[in-house]
């Protein structure tokens, strides 16, 4: 398959929208990461997304919409909590898991009776959705398990020749995927942390928001456990892995820096190429923006080992980036 690389022009957005409507696959920029889009109501098209990414079929998609009113077409009831979250955070990097309308294909929802829905703030993304006339199912535009793409070249590296087109846009502003909140029960539950934090969500709806207990388990999930179905992307399978071995160094910052220097020197003496990811205190949003791009950069440089300094998980954004960092490193942590 020849993949068309499309500059961001009005004509090319219209062309990409026509492709989506025809059941083709188009990667496009959002404010979080690049998404791989297909018509969410077209089972065949969604199936192509799984095939292109090498993505397990029980890993649910997030459906992207252009207008708040579009949510009512995807769920049978829009609650006060959902309205409050839309008012506070849409358009933006928040996904709500809601009860799904019967017409949404199982391919899109991973066989669940719920669906994740998001209204991106990126103008290109919303223009694409609007012009296509479709709700667009769009996981990250990468090979499953690889670091999420935040620049168009990352998409080209993974999916050139596997999809129909790539809208070659800008670098993504946020850099990590959306916060996912399950609002199907009495108490909203964060399934995936993101740039929108637990505290911000609680302030918006005036009630307690819980965190899924799995977010605090710092080891790989046992995917063999019977009956487990992930309600959001990233809850079950290996994610975000660079090609190099990766270790996280956790502890007081001066000790972390000393240990990273020691390990770097030790491994370079053995002839290894070593990459370092180390953010200063309170650089949580910078960490979110840069983390996946740094992993991709080290892949390009073919480093042998990545040493990363842990972030303070008492900060909501720090917690979200550490969620990705732990998975990237296969939960390999050295405490100092």
C-alpha positions in Angstrom: 0.0 0.0 0.0 1.2 3.5 -0.8 0.7 6.0 2.0 -0.1 9.5 1.0 1.8 12.1 3.0 -0.5 15.2 3.1 0.5 18.7 4.1 -2.0 20.5 6.2 -4.1 22.4 3.7 -7.9 22.8 3.5 -7.9 20.6 0.4 -5.9 17.9 2.0 -8.1 17.8 5.1 -11.1 17.4 2.8 -9.3 14.7 0.9 -8.5 12.9 4.2 -12.1 13.3 5.4 -13.3 11.7 2.1 -10.9 8.8 2.7 -12.3 8.2 6.2 -15.9 8.3 4.9 -14.8 5.7 2.3 -13.6 3.3 5.0 -9.9 4.1 4.6 -7.3 4.8 7.4 -5.8 8.3 8.0 -3.4 9.3 10.7 -3.9 12.9 12.0 -2.7 15.2 14.7 -4.5 15.9 17.9 -3.4 17.9 20.9 -2.4 14.7 22.8 -0.7 12.4 20.3 -1.3 11.5 16.6 -4.3 9.3 16.1 -5.0 6.6 13.5 -8.5 7.3 12.3 -11.3 5.2 10.8 -15.1 5.5 10.7 -16.2 4.3 14.1 -19.4 2.9 12.7 -17.6 0.8 10.0 -16.5 -2.5 11.5 -14.4 -3.3 8.4 -12.6 0.0 8.6 -12.0 -0.4 12.4 -10.7 -3.9 11.7 -8.1 -2.4 9.4 -6.9 -0.2 12.3 -6.2 -3.3 14.5 -4.4 -4.9 11.6 -2.2 -1.9 10.8 -1.2 -1.4 14.4 -0.9 -5.1 15.3 -3.4 -4.2 18.1 -5.3 -6.9 20.1 -9.0 -6.9 19.2 -10.2 -6.6 22.8 -8.3 -3.3 23.3 -11.1 -0.7 23.0 -10.9 2.4 20.7 -11.6 6.0 21.7 -14.3 7.6 19.5 -13.5 11.2 18.5 -16.3 13.7 17.9 -16.4 17.3 16.6 -19.3 18.8 18.6 -20.6 18.2 22.1 -24.0 17.5 20.7 -22.6 14.4 18.9 -22.2 12.6 22.3 -26.0 12.0 22.3 -25.7 9.9 19.2 -23.2 7.5 21.0 -24.8 7.1 24.4 -28.5 6.6 25.5 -28.3 9.1 28.3 -26.2 12.2 29.0 -26.0 12.7 32.7 -25.3 15.9 34.8 -21.8 14.6 35.5 -21.1 14.2 31.8 -22.5 17.7 31.1 -20.3 19.2 33.8 -17.2 17.4 32.4 -18.0 18.6 28.9 -18.5 22.1 30.1 -15.1 22.1 31.9 -12.9 20.1 29.6 -14.3 19.8 26.1 -12.8 20.3 23.7 -9.7 18.9 25.3 -7.7 15.9 26.4 -10.5 14.1 28.4 -12.1 10.8 27.3 -15.4 9.8 29.0 -16.3 6.1 29.1 -20.1 6.0 28.7 -22.8 3.4 28.0 -22.9 2.8 24.3 -25.7 3.0 21.8 -26.6 -0.5 20.3 -25.5 0.6 16.8 -21.8 1.1 17.8 -19.8 -2.0 16.5 -18.2 -4.3 18.9 -15.0 -3.9 16.9 -14.9 -0.3 18.1 -15.6 -1.0 21.7 -13.6 -4.2 22.2 -16.8 -6.1 22.7 -17.8 -3.9 25.7 -21.2 -2.3 26.4 -19.4 1.0 26.9 -17.5 3.3 24.7 -14.8 6.0 25.2 -15.6 9.3 23.7 -13.5 12.4 23.3 -13.8 15.9 21.6 -10.2 17.0 20.7 -9.2 20.6 21.0 -7.0 20.4 17.9 -8.6 22.4 15.1 -7.3 20.0 12.4 -8.7 17.0 14.2 -12.1 18.6 14.6 -12.2 19.8 11.0 -11.4 16.3 9.8 -14.2 14.8 11.9 -16.7 17.4 10.8 -15.9 17.1 7.1 -15.9 13.3 7.2 -19.4 13.2 8.6 -18.3 10.3 10.8 -17.4 9.8 14.4 -13.8 8.7 14.2 -12.3 5.8 16.1 -8.7 6.7 16.6 -6.1 5.0 18.8 -2.5 6.3 18.7 -1.0 6.1 15.3 1.9 3.7 16.1 2.7 0.1 16.1 1.0 -1.4 19.1 3.4 -1.4 22.1 5.7 1.3 20.7 6.0 4.9 22.2 3.1 7.0 21.1 3.7 9.4 18.2 3.8 13.1 18.9 5.4 14.2 15.6 4.3 13.3 12.0 7.7 11.6 11.4 7.0 9.1 14.2 3.9 8.0 12.3 5.8 7.6 9.1 8.4 5.5 10.9 5.7 3.0 12.1 2.9 3.1 9.6 4.2 4.1 6.2 3.0 1.6 3.7 0.3 0.2 6.1 -2.3 3.0 6.0 -3.9 5.2 3.3 -2.7 8.7 4.4 -1.0 10.7 7.1 -1.9 14.4 7.7 1.6 15.8 8.3 0.8 18.3 11.0 2.5 19.9 13.9 4.1 18.6 17.0 1.4 17.6 19.6 1.0 20.2 22.4 0.2 17.8 25.3 2.4 14.8 24.4 0.6 12.1 26.4 -2.8 10.5 25.8 -6.0 11.8 27.2 -7.2 11.3 30.7 -9.9 8.5 30.6 -12.7 8.7 33.2 -15.4 6.0 33.5 -18.7 7.7 34.2 -20.9 4.6 33.8 -21.3 4.0 37.5 -22.3 6.0 40.6 -18.7 7.1 41.3 -16.5 8.3 38.4 -13.3 6.3 38.1 -10.0 7.4 36.3 -8.9 4.5 34.1 -6.0 6.3 32.6 -4.3 9.3 34.0 -3.5 12.3 31.8 -2.9 16.0 31.8 -6.3 16.6 33.3 -5.9 15.5 36.9 -8.1 13.9 39.6 -8.3 17.2 41.5 -9.4 19.1 38.5 -12.1 16.5 37.7 -13.4 16.6 41.2 -13.6 20.4 41.2 -15.5 20.3 37.9 -18.2 17.9 39.1 -18.3 18.6 42.8 -17.9 15.0 43.9 -15.3 12.4 44.6 -13.4 10.8 41.7 -11.7 7.5 42.3 -8.6 6.0 40.7 -8.7 2.5 39.2 -6.6 0.3 41.6 -4.6 -1.0 38.7 -3.0 2.4 38.4 -1.1 1.7 41.6 0.2 -1.7 40.8 3.8 -1.2 39.7 4.2 -4.5 37.8 3.0 -5.8 34.5 -0.6 -6.9 34.5 -1.2 -10.6 34.3 -2.9 -10.7 31.0 -3.8 -14.4 31.5 -6.3 -13.7 34.2 -9.7 -15.0 32.9 -12.4 -12.6 32.0 -10.5 -9.3 32.2 -11.6 -6.9 29.6 -9.9 -3.5 29.5 -12.3 -0.6 29.6 -9.7 1.9 28.3 -6.6 1.7 26.1 -3.4 0.9 28.0 -5.0 -1.1 30.8 -3.9 -4.6 29.7 -1.2 -4.8 27.1 2.5 -3.8 26.9 2.7 -0.1 26.0 5.2 2.6 25.1 8.3 0.4 24.9 11.5 1.8 23.3 13.9 -0.5 21.5 16.5 -0.1 24.2 16.6 -1.5 27.7 15.2 1.1 30.1 15.6 1.6 33.9 14.0 4.2 36.2 16.0 5.6 39.0 13.8 6.7 41.9 14.6 8.7 45.1 15.9 12.1 46.3 16.9 14.1 43.2 20.6 14.5 44.1 21.0 10.8 44.7 19.1 10.0 41.5 21.5 12.2 39.5 24.5 10.6 41.1 23.2 7.1 40.4 22.4 8.0 36.8 25.9 9.4 36.3 27.4 6.2 37.8 25.4 3.9 35.7 26.0 5.9 32.6 29.8 5.9 33.1 29.8 2.2 34.0 27.8 1.2 30.9 29.7 3.5 28.5 32.9 1.9 29.8 31.5 -1.3 28.5 31.0 0.3 25.1 27.2 0.9 25.4 25.4 3.9 24.1 23.4 5.4 27.0 20.5 7.9 26.8 19.3 9.9 29.8 15.8 11.3 30.6 15.9 13.6 33.6 13.5 16.4 34.3 14.0 19.0 36.9 11.6 19.5 39.9 8.1 20.6 38.8 8.7 20.1 35.1 5.7 17.9 34.9 4.1 19.4 31.8 7.4 19.6 30.1 7.9 15.9 30.9 4.5 15.1 29.4 5.3 17.0 26.3 8.8 15.5 25.8 8.7 12.0 27.2 7.5 10.0 24.1 9.6 12.2 21.8 12.7 11.4 23.8 12.0 7.7 23.6 11.7 8.0 19.8 14.9 10.1 19.6 16.8 7.4 21.4 15.4 4.7 19.1 16.7 6.7 16.1 20.1 6.9 17.8 20.0 3.2 18.5 21.0 3.6 22.2 21.5 0.4 24.2 20.3 1.7 27.6 17.9 4.5 28.7 18.2 5.8 32.3 15.2 7.8 33.4 14.8 9.8 36.6 11.4 9.2 38.3 8.9 12.0 38.7 7.0 13.0 41.9 3.7 11.1 41.7 2.1 13.3 44.3 1.6 15.7 41.4 -1.3 14.7 39.1 0.6 15.2 35.9 3.7 13.7 37.4 1.6 10.6 38.2 0.3 10.5 34.6 3.8 10.6 33.1 5.1 8.0 35.6 2.3 5.7 34.5 3.8 5.8 31.0 7.4 5.7 32.2 6.8 2.6 34.3 5.2 0.8 31.4 8.0 1.9 29.0 10.6 0.5 31.4 8.7 -2.8 32.0 8.5 -1.7 35.6 12.3 -1.8 36.1 13.0 0.6 39.0 16.1 1.2 41.0 15.4 2.9 44.4 18.3 5.1 45.7 
